[in-house]
Amino acid sequence: HLEVLFNNKTDNEYIRLVFMKELDLTEQEKQFYKEQDINTTETIVIFAKSIKQAYIKVMQYRNNYNCFVTLATTKDNTSGTYENLATRNCIALDFDCDDFKEFEGYRDFSFYVDLIREKAPNLYYHFVVASGNGFHFYFMTDRTEDIKQLTELNKIIQEKTGADKKARLSTQILRIAGTLNLKDKDNHKYVNLIVDNTKL
């Protein structure tokens, strides 16, 4: 997963990793935090200079944190803001199964394959990650510094297919394959790479 996203980045670019988990609070503590408008999510942000460094960090956090990666590289290790993005080499669609409940077979991977074929027949997806509650489809492009244009194209495809509107940002983060989705603390789910067409 990370190899495909970052294998041709330059040595000067960083891979931005985000690790998040909800604090283990009692209901009374949660209510207090909410009333005080205090964030109850612990967030750790790490910038890696290489794919190897990135994987070491992912291995460190993957069992206890939700693990995400910014799809674009960054220019330095200060932030993941738009101004600090360097390059990107993909378009990504995030399908949350719960958004398609009214359709038969909405939890099946094949439903989303058929949806993309119908709405955007000329698109070829290179790999797919099962996120635990849906599917992330990746469409690889040439690496580019024109992240704004790539994001605009991502937005057009998202609107055609009905994928998640929140997952079309230039600063987009998505879950990392080989980790856990801990959104439901009583039902952890694996985040798996289920299709890899990158070598075809």
Salt bridges, closest charged atoms under 4 A:
GLU27 OE2 - LYS30 NZ 3.52
ASP94 OD1 - HIS136 NE2 3.31
ASP98 OD1 - ARG107 NH2 2.97
GLU118 OE2 - LYS119 NZ 3.80
GLU159 OE2 - ARG168 NH1 3.49
ASP164 OD1 - LYS166 NZ 3.52
ASP196 OD2 - LYS199 NZ 3.71
